[in-house]
Amino acid sequence: MSAFISFPDDFIWGAATSSYQIEGAWNEDGKGESIWDRYTHTPGNIIDGSTGDVACDHYHRWPQDVAMMKALGLQAYRFSIAWPRILPDGRGRVNPAGLDFYSRLVDGLLEANIKPVVTLYHWDLPQALQDTGGWPERSTAEAFAEYADVVSRRLGDRVKTWITHNEMWCASVLSYELGEHAPGWRDTAAAVRAAHHLLLSHGLAVPILRANSPDSEVGVTLNFEIMEPASASDADRQATRTIDGTYNRWFVSALYGRHYPADIVAHYEPHLPNGWDFVQPGDFDVIAAPIDFLGVNYYTRRIVRDEAAPDNLPQTHFPDLPKCDMHTGVWEPVYWEIYPDGLYQLLNRLHFEYQPGKIYVTENGTSFADGPDGSGHVPDARRRLYLRDHLSACRRAMDNGVPLAGYFAWSLMDNFEWAKGYQQRFGIVWVDYDTQQRTPKESALWYRDAIAHHGFALD
Ligand code: FCB
């Protein structure tokens, strides 16, 4: 008999999406333009030239999507709100139709007995705010606080789990320094400023959410990767430490009251012509507002090589891990390794170093293009095993005392994967983009059974 991996009865089993990736209806019912609308409408930015104009058409099909979630037995649904649906100009004028849409969705979820978990910012900044400088400007953080106020006044009676931001590294470094995401800048100083203002905006929003949404829990979601030096050379180890700092430590350190890590402050300094003038007295106290949980997004491990180092050692032999279809870098892909033990290591590390009161895995999943087999089934054994092995890693971390309270599969359904367009399929539900038909994949059916049994057999 195979081992059964069981989870506590109150462990939350969910799935996640984000507004721009699924909603479509990019200019309907008074919605303003977002930086992702502008970015995808500009030729050359997206690998297959696609846009989120229609995406999964969730804006019109949400009732069926909620019914599908219910059929899968999901207990929670993490989705994000499109800021420009609520405030088309970023600040000021509120669009009631935008608020109504999310209010209906929340009611629909609650009727289906699914807990709404709301992310306020999953990257679709109103273009109007980018036009006044975007996240590198402090005014954008103030605008975010106003937006959080408008949304939580309307939904705060029914939404009891709030996530201010999704993956601040992506919203700053990937967007303003590496140029891979909207608005596509390549400016390190702008990225560091953006990172600071994202953190600040989070801290400004926390007390607002608490005031407008009594008895709710408030947190933030960050992305983490396991970083390993490609060899034991000093150069590779230093490169690993630096990227671990910019990627893994920068945000969590500030959020948990430790300012920015000194080594990374020194690393960024030469790139900041005006120094740290954008950091104002008191900012770090605002940023470190106590939160109820840390949202953790985990996908893969990264092997770090300092390509420029003259004295580098030959690369260490790492056992060959399977890889998925997703890659880092748009034009020169490094495929993502499947490394479940990394999630175990990561959860332990975060628990040990920062002691979050509670953790949710707010995203975890994999991209394989497996499609329908002709008989109405979508066999995706590799994704089923990915979920099984990562959930097992979660369970092992919980056995070590990590306060993990829930898991959200990324993603509920195939969707618009940012710069990689529709070629990447992360869904546990297959989407036929011609007909918009949804078909739960084998992994979704496995997940449904795991939810029903509070666990699964390891066979
Ligand atoms: C994360 C994003 C999510 C999706 C997955 C694959 O970085 O939060 O929107 O793109 O990666």
Residues whose N, C-alpha, C, O or C-beta is under 5 A from the ligand:
A	BS01	FCB	S18 E167
